[in-house]
Amino acid sequence: MTVVDVHTHAVPEFVIDEAADNRFFGVRVVGDEIVHPDGERYPFQPEYHDPAARLARLETTAIDVDIISIDPSFLFYSQPRDDAIEVTKRVNDAFAEWSRDSDRFWTLASLPLQAPDAAVAELERAVTECGAVGAFVGTTMPGSRSLDQAGLDPVFAAAERLGTPLVLHPVEPKLPTLEGFHLPNGIGNPLDTTIAAARLIFSGTFDRFPELKIVLVHGGGFVPYQFGRFDRLFAVREEARLNISRPPS
């Protein structure tokens, strides 16, 4: 049996190089840390951006294939349209080289979702030219817009037509009660996934695109434990039935 890790992040080398010179959207490299303009900082190891180091790490695990996606802190939805289009192309081209050089790397496309028309074009290019096996999608857009509110039906339609899974990744919700103790990761990430999945269900997205494939990371968030409650909403609340005709489960 082939063991595939669907949720593993990396950053192309050009991101590290340009951040080291403060030429990447205000992101800097300070020592062995990446520092974002909002103050978020975290260490990066060689396997984070060096495919040879990543392969060496794989040899120490039981994983046969890494499906590589951009680090979620480098989702480019808040950048100007043209900048986001350019950088997502560069990311997808860079990761395509990883997968061409080793059959143990598959890749997920980055998409400029703030420009749905361009996101459709890049999804098609990434799949047909770069060999991407899916796309990497954040759960929320700037302005706290959820995926069902962001005019992304063209992207969903393209993914359905291409048979391309969309891997949803949390964009940590900024709730005051999550401050401290690393709870934005421990609770916020699975919560974000749960909200995104529930909204896609109740908005009727899966009714409009019945063949759309969605992957929920972090064990599906809290979704596996909530279907009974979702079905109860459908049974007793009219507003939960506005866009769907079947129970969520």
Buried (B, 14 or more C-beta within 10 A) or exposed (E): EEEBBBBBBBBBEBBBEBBBEEEBBEBBBEEEEBBBEEEEEEEBEEBBBBBEEBBEBBEEEEBEBBBBBBBBBBBBBEBEEEEBBBBBBBBBBBBBBBBEEBEBBBBBBBBBBBBBEBBBBBBBBBBEEBBBBBBBBBBBBEEEBBBBEBBBEEBBBBBBBBEBBBBBBBBBBEEEEBEEEEBBEEBBBBBBBBBBBBBBBBBBBBEEBEEBBBBBBBEBBBBEEBBEEBBBBBEEEEEBBEBBEEBBE
